[in-house]
Amino acid sequence: MFTRLRTMLVKEFTQILRDPKMRVVILLVPMVQIIIFGYAVNTDVRQIATAICDFDNSTASRELAARLEQSGYFAIVRRVGDAGEIRALIDQGRIKAAVQINHGFAAAIEAGRTAPVQLIVDGTDANTARIVLSHAVKIAGSYGDQLLLERETRRRGAVWRPVEPELRSRTWFNENLESRNYYVPGVMAQLVLIVTMMLSAMSVVREREIGTMEQIVVTPIRRWEFILGKTLPFALIGYLNVAMVTTLATFWFDIPIRGNLLLLGLATGVYLLSTLGFGLFISTVSRSQQQAMMSAFMFTFPAMLLSGFAFPVENMPESIQALTWINPLRHYLVIVRGIFLKGVGFEVLWPQIAVLAVLGGGILSIAVYRFRKTGA
């Protein structure tokens, strides 16, 4: 048994590693992708391209513009003298926000009246627009409080401060609220899914296309030995990708990893059962490598959308939420983010690990059942 299995493993590794392009796909592509996605997948809103239309041109209006720019959230890229230019700049995509300060802004402040300021935001991206509005309101509110304090101080001749509650906030697990810390572990989970599923999806059908399946048919190898020989090399490649990406995420992007690496290895194992199982199932029902690749793409794209990587599962309709339970990526994302950011252990993550084990065992059993050595 072990001799047949070893022969199968040697054959698979030789077939995979003898192709220079395949070596690049396995070793180099995941590293390049994690670097690109690590920088690109970032929802932090900073340095928003902003135009200033200052009709008042007073010390107070210039101070407000300076506060916006110094906050780090707004980058003043244009100063315009006509409100019509704002629409043109937004339509061209050259700015995302514009601040219009009308005549009488400073006079209203000196008289103790409300001094309105118009903020125009490109609402194409609703999430970014809400964040921009929130930052602008906070900055303007802080500036207004300072002006009120200075006016009351001048009037009373002494320092006057309104009594306000003091809020001391503490953020758990992601202290600096860096979105990269949240998304990079998710990118790792997606890369493992894509690489292992694509490789396993084309494994059996490749034997059929190149005509070597007939040679396997006449050997004494059993069905489960053939499936194990096909999956074990890809499982080792999956572990290698996890190790490389974890190292890169930790030392390149400074992503904290607070949990147990052995638990991450265990969870990755049951996750690979699912990804390889789905890939082998696709391979057993496909008649060509092109068909297998398209079928794998048809699975991976919905799996990413329904995983909670970018869109919270809780915001989806209940029927779709129920569908996400058969998505292995959803459960693995909970595990890797829990291990990386929260440092939680098996006592917290065992439900997700159990679901992955059931999914992986079930789909692998179906793939083994569908494989017929005599009819392949």
C-alpha positions as CSV (number, residue, x, y, z in Angstrom):
1,M,0.0,0.0,0.0
2,F,2.7,2.5,1.0
3,T,4.7,1.6,-2.1
4,R,1.8,2.4,-4.4
5,L,1.0,5.6,-2.5
6,R,4.7,6.7,-2.5
7,T,4.9,6.1,-6.3
8,M,1.7,8.1,-6.8
9,L,3.1,11.0,-4.7
10,V,6.4,11.0,-6.6
11,K,4.6,11.0,-9.9
12,E,2.4,14.0,-8.8
13,F,5.3,16.1,-7.5
14,T,7.3,15.4,-10.6
15,Q,4.4,16.4,-12.8
16,I,3.8,19.6,-10.9
17,L,7.4,20.8,-10.4
18,R,8.9,19.9,-13.8
19,D,6.9,22.7,-15.4
20,P,8.7,26.1,-14.7
21,K,5.4,28.0,-15.1
22,M,3.7,25.8,-12.5
23,R,6.6,26.4,-10.0
24,V,6.0,30.2,-10.5
25,V,2.3,29.8,-9.9
26,I,2.9,27.8,-6.7
27,L,5.7,29.7,-5.1
28,L,5.9,33.2,-6.6
29,V,2.4,34.2,-7.5
30,P,1.0,33.9,-3.9
31,M,3.8,36.1,-2.6
32,V,3.2,38.8,-5.3
33,Q,-0.6,38.7,-4.8
34,I,-0.4,39.1,-1.0
35,I,1.9,42.1,-1.4
36,I,-0.4,43.7,-4.1
37,F,-3.6,42.9,-2.2
38,G,-2.1,43.9,1.1
39,Y,-1.7,47.5,-0.2
40,A,-4.7,47.6,-2.5
41,V,-7.3,46.1,-0.2
42,N,-7.5,49.0,2.2
43,T,-10.7,50.8,3.2
44,D,-9.0,53.5,5.3
45,V,-10.2,56.9,4.1
46,R,-7.2,59.2,4.1
47,Q,-6.0,62.1,1.9
48,I,-9.3,62.6,0.1
49,A,-8.9,64.8,-2.9
50,T,-10.7,68.0,-1.9
51,A,-11.3,71.4,-3.5
52,I,-11.8,74.7,-1.5
53,C,-14.1,77.4,-2.8
54,D,-13.5,80.3,-0.3
55,F,-15.6,83.3,-1.2
56,D,-15.0,84.8,2.3
57,N,-11.2,84.7,2.1
58,S,-10.9,85.6,5.8
59,T,-8.6,84.5,8.6
60,A,-11.4,82.3,9.9
61,S,-12.1,80.6,6.6
62,R,-8.4,80.0,6.0
63,E,-8.1,78.5,9.4
64,L,-11.0,76.0,8.7
65,A,-9.4,75.0,5.4
66,A,-6.0,74.5,7.2
67,R,-7.6,72.3,9.9
68,L,-9.2,70.1,7.2
69,E,-5.8,69.7,5.5
70,Q,-3.8,69.1,8.7
71,S,-6.2,66.3,9.8
72,G,-4.7,63.9,7.3
73,Y,-8.2,63.0,5.9
74,F,-8.4,65.8,3.4
75,A,-5.8,66.8,0.7
76,I,-6.5,70.2,-0.7
77,V,-5.7,69.7,-4.4
78,R,-7.5,72.7,-5.9
79,R,-8.6,76.1,-4.8
80,V,-11.4,77.4,-7.1
81,G,-13.1,80.7,-7.3
82,D,-16.3,79.6,-9.0
83,A,-18.8,77.1,-7.6
84,G,-19.4,75.8,-11.1
85,E,-15.9,74.4,-11.2
86,I,-16.7,72.0,-8.3
87,R,-19.3,70.1,-10.3
88,A,-16.9,69.8,-13.3
89,L,-14.1,68.5,-11.0
90,I,-16.3,65.9,-9.4
91,D,-17.7,64.7,-12.8
92,Q,-14.1,64.3,-14.0
93,G,-13.2,62.3,-10.9
94,R,-10.4,64.7,-10.0
95,I,-11.9,65.4,-6.5
96,K,-14.1,63.5,-4.1
97,A,-15.2,66.4,-1.9
98,A,-15.4,70.2,-2.0
99,V,-15.8,72.8,0.8
100,Q,-17.6,76.0,-0.1
101,I,-17.3,78.9,2.3
102,N,-19.6,81.8,1.4
103,H,-19.3,85.6,2.1
104,G,-20.0,86.6,5.6
105,F,-18.5,83.5,7.3
106,A,-16.1,85.5,9.6
107,A,-18.7,88.2,10.2
108,A,-21.2,85.6,11.4
109,I,-18.7,84.1,13.8
110,E,-17.8,87.5,15.2
111,A,-21.5,88.3,15.7
112,G,-22.1,85.0,17.5
113,R,-24.4,83.6,14.8
114,T,-24.3,80.3,13.0
115,A,-21.8,80.4,10.2
116,P,-22.9,77.8,7.6
117,V,-20.3,75.9,5.5
118,Q,-21.3,73.8,2.5
119,L,-19.7,70.3,2.1
120,I,-20.2,68.7,-1.3
121,V,-19.2,65.0,-1.5
122,D,-19.1,62.5,-4.4
123,G,-21.7,59.9,-3.3
124,T,-20.8,57.3,-5.9
125,D,-19.1,55.3,-3.1
126,A,-21.7,55.6,-0.4
127,N,-19.4,54.1,2.3
128,T,-16.6,56.6,1.6
129,A,-19.0,59.5,1.4
130,R,-20.4,58.7,4.9
131,I,-16.9,58.5,6.3
132,V,-15.9,61.9,4.7
133,L,-19.0,63.5,6.1
134,S,-18.3,62.2,9.5
135,H,-14.7,63.5,9.5
136,A,-15.7,66.9,8.2
137,V,-18.4,67.3,10.8
138,K,-16.0,66.4,13.6
139,I,-13.3,68.8,12.4
140,A,-15.8,71.6,11.9
141,G,-17.4,70.9,15.3
142,S,-14.0,71.0,17.0
143,Y,-13.2,74.3,15.3
144,G,-16.6,75.7,16.4
145,D,-15.9,74.7,20.0
146,Q,-12.6,76.5,20.0
147,L,-14.2,79.7,18.6
148,L,-16.9,79.5,21.3
149,L,-14.3,79.1,24.0
150,E,-12.2,82.0,22.7
151,R,-15.3,84.3,22.5
152,E,-16.5,83.5,26.0
153,T,-13.0,84.0,27.3
154,R,-12.8,87.5,25.8
155,R,-16.2,88.4,27.1
156,R,-15.7,87.2,30.6
157,G,-12.1,88.1,30.9
158,A,-11.1,84.6,32.2
159,V,-10.7,81.2,30.9
160,W,-14.1,79.6,30.5
161,R,-14.6,76.0,29.6
162,P,-18.0,74.3,29.2
163,V,-18.5,71.2,31.4
164,E,-18.4,68.2,29.1
165,P,-18.3,64.5,29.7
166,E,-14.8,63.0,29.1
167,L,-14.8,59.9,26.8
168,R,-11.9,57.6,27.0
169,S,-12.2,54.9,24.2
170,R,-10.3,51.7,23.9
171,T,-10.4,49.6,20.8
172,W,-9.8,45.9,21.2
173,F,-7.7,43.6,18.9
174,N,-7.0,46.3,16.3
175,E,-5.9,49.3,18.3
176,N,-5.0,51.6,15.4
177,L,-8.1,50.6,13.4
178,E,-5.9,49.6,10.5
179,S,-8.1,47.9,7.8
180,R,-5.1,46.0,6.5
181,N,-4.9,44.0,9.7
182,Y,-8.5,42.8,9.0
183,Y,-8.1,42.1,5.3
184,V,-4.7,40.6,4.9
185,P,-5.6,37.4,6.8
186,G,-8.6,37.1,4.6
187,V,-6.5,37.5,1.4
188,M,-4.4,34.6,2.7
189,A,-7.6,32.4,3.0
190,Q,-8.7,33.3,-0.5
191,L,-5.2,32.6,-2.0
192,V,-5.2,29.1,-0.4
193,L,-8.7,28.5,-1.8
194,I,-7.8,29.5,-5.3
195,V,-4.4,27.7,-5.6
196,T,-5.5,24.4,-4.1
197,M,-8.9,24.2,-5.8
198,M,-7.5,25.1,-9.2
199,L,-4.7,22.5,-8.9
200,S,-6.9,19.7,-7.7
201,A,-9.7,20.6,-10.1
202,M,-7.4,19.9,-13.1
203,S,-5.6,16.9,-11.6
204,V,-8.0,14.0,-12.6
205,V,-9.2,15.6,-15.8
206,R,-5.6,16.2,-16.9
207,E,-4.9,12.4,-16.6
208,R,-7.9,11.9,-18.9
209,E,-6.9,14.5,-21.4
210,I,-3.3,13.3,-21.8
211,G,-4.3,9.6,-21.9
212,T,-2.5,8.4,-18.8
213,M,-5.8,7.4,-17.1
214,E,-5.8,4.1,-19.0
215,Q,-2.4,3.3,-17.5
216,I,-3.7,3.9,-14.0
217,V,-6.7,1.7,-14.7
218,V,-4.5,-1.4,-15.2
219,T,-2.5,-0.8,-12.0
220,P,-3.5,-2.4,-8.6
221,I,-4.0,1.0,-7.0
222,R,-7.2,1.4,-5.1
223,R,-9.6,4.3,-5.5
224,W,-8.9,5.9,-2.1
225,E,-5.1,5.6,-2.8
226,F,-5.5,7.4,-6.1
227,I,-7.5,10.2,-4.5
228,L,-5.0,10.5,-1.6
229,G,-2.1,10.5,-4.0
230,K,-3.8,13.3,-5.9
231,T,-4.7,15.5,-2.8
232,L,-1.7,15.1,-0.5
233,P,0.8,17.0,-2.8
234,F,-1.7,19.9,-3.1
235,A,-2.3,19.9,0.6
236,L,1.4,20.3,1.2
237,I,1.5,23.1,-1.3
238,G,-1.4,24.7,0.6
239,Y,0.5,24.5,3.8
240,L,3.6,26.0,2.1
241,N,1.5,28.9,0.8
242,V,0.0,29.5,4.3
243,A,3.5,29.5,5.8
244,M,4.9,31.9,3.2
245,V,2.0,34.3,3.4
246,T,1.9,34.2,7.2
247,T,5.6,35.1,7.3
248,L,5.1,37.9,4.8
249,A,2.0,39.3,6.6
250,T,3.8,39.3,9.9
251,F,7.2,40.8,8.9
252,W,6.2,42.9,5.9
253,F,2.9,44.3,6.9
254,D,3.3,44.0,10.7
255,I,0.1,42.1,11.0
256,P,-0.1,40.8,14.6
257,I,-0.5,37.1,15.1
258,R,-1.6,36.6,18.7
259,G,-2.9,33.0,18.6
260,N,-1.5,29.5,18.4
261,L,0.3,28.6,15.2
262,L,-0.4,24.9,15.8
263,L,-4.1,25.7,16.0
264,L,-3.7,27.6,12.7
265,G,-2.1,24.5,11.2
266,L,-4.9,22.3,12.4
267,A,-7.6,24.6,11.1
268,T,-5.7,24.9,7.7
269,G,-5.8,21.1,7.5
270,V,-9.6,20.8,7.8
271,Y,-9.9,23.8,5.5
272,L,-7.8,22.1,2.9
273,L,-10.1,19.0,3.1
274,S,-12.9,21.3,1.8
275,T,-11.0,23.1,-0.9
276,L,-9.3,20.0,-2.2
277,G,-12.6,18.1,-1.9
278,F,-14.5,20.6,-4.0
279,G,-11.6,20.7,-6.5
280,L,-11.6,16.9,-6.9
281,F,-15.3,16.9,-7.2
282,I,-15.1,19.4,-10.1
283,S,-12.3,17.3,-11.6
284,T,-14.4,14.1,-11.6
285,V,-17.4,15.8,-13.3
286,S,-15.4,17.7,-15.9
287,R,-14.3,16.4,-19.3
288,S,-11.6,18.9,-20.0
289,Q,-9.1,21.2,-18.2
290,Q,-10.9,24.2,-19.6
291,Q,-14.2,23.1,-18.3
292,A,-12.6,22.3,-14.9
293,M,-11.1,25.7,-14.7
294,M,-14.3,27.5,-15.5
295,S,-16.2,25.4,-13.0
296,A,-13.7,26.2,-10.3
297,F,-14.1,29.9,-11.1
298,M,-17.8,29.5,-10.9
299,F,-17.3,28.3,-7.3
300,T,-14.6,30.6,-6.1
301,F,-16.2,33.9,-7.1
302,P,-19.5,33.3,-5.2
303,A,-17.5,31.8,-2.3
304,M,-15.6,35.1,-1.9
305,L,-18.7,37.2,-2.1
306,L,-20.5,35.1,0.5
307,S,-17.6,34.7,2.9
308,G,-17.8,37.9,4.9
309,F,-14.5,39.0,3.5
310,A,-15.8,42.4,2.3
311,F,-19.5,42.3,3.1
312,P,-20.7,41.3,6.6
313,V,-22.8,38.1,6.5
314,E,-25.2,39.6,9.0
315,N,-26.2,42.2,6.4
316,M,-27.3,39.6,3.9
317,P,-30.9,38.2,3.6
318,E,-31.6,35.3,5.8
319,S,-31.9,32.9,2.9
320,I,-28.4,33.9,1.7
321,Q,-27.0,33.7,5.2
322,A,-28.2,30.0,5.4
323,L,-26.4,29.4,2.1
324,T,-23.1,30.7,3.5
325,W,-22.9,27.8,5.9
326,I,-21.7,25.5,3.2
327,N,-19.0,27.9,2.2
328,P,-15.7,26.8,3.7
329,L,-14.1,30.2,3.2
330,R,-16.6,31.8,5.6
331,H,-15.6,29.6,8.5
332,Y,-11.9,29.7,7.8
333,L,-12.0,33.5,7.7
334,V,-13.5,33.5,11.3
335,I,-10.6,31.2,12.3
336,V,-7.7,33.1,10.8
337,R,-8.9,36.5,12.0
338,G,-9.6,35.1,15.4
339,I,-6.0,33.6,15.6
340,F,-4.3,36.6,14.0
341,L,-6.1,39.5,15.8
342,K,-7.9,38.2,18.8
343,G,-5.6,35.3,19.9
344,V,-8.5,33.0,20.7
345,G,-8.1,29.3,21.1
346,F,-9.8,26.1,20.2
347,E,-12.5,26.6,22.9
348,V,-13.8,29.5,20.8
349,L,-13.1,28.3,17.3
350,W,-14.2,24.7,17.6
351,P,-17.6,25.3,15.9
352,Q,-16.0,26.6,12.8
353,I,-13.4,23.8,12.8
354,A,-16.1,21.2,13.2
355,V,-18.1,22.6,10.3
356,L,-15.0,22.6,8.1
357,A,-14.3,19.0,9.0
358,V,-17.9,17.9,8.2
359,L,-17.8,19.9,4.9
360,G,-14.4,18.5,3.9
361,G,-15.2,14.9,4.9
362,G,-18.5,15.1,3.0
363,I,-17.3,16.5,-0.2
364,L,-14.2,14.3,-0.3
365,S,-16.4,11.2,0.2
366,I,-18.6,12.4,-2.7
367,A,-15.5,12.9,-4.9
368,V,-14.2,9.4,-4.0
369,Y,-17.6,7.9,-4.7
370,R,-17.9,9.6,-8.1
371,F,-14.4,8.5,-9.2
372,R,-14.6,5.2,-11.1
373,K,-11.3,3.9,-12.0
374,T,-12.8,1.6,-14.6
375,G,-15.1,4.2,-16.1
376,A,-12.8,7.3,-15.8
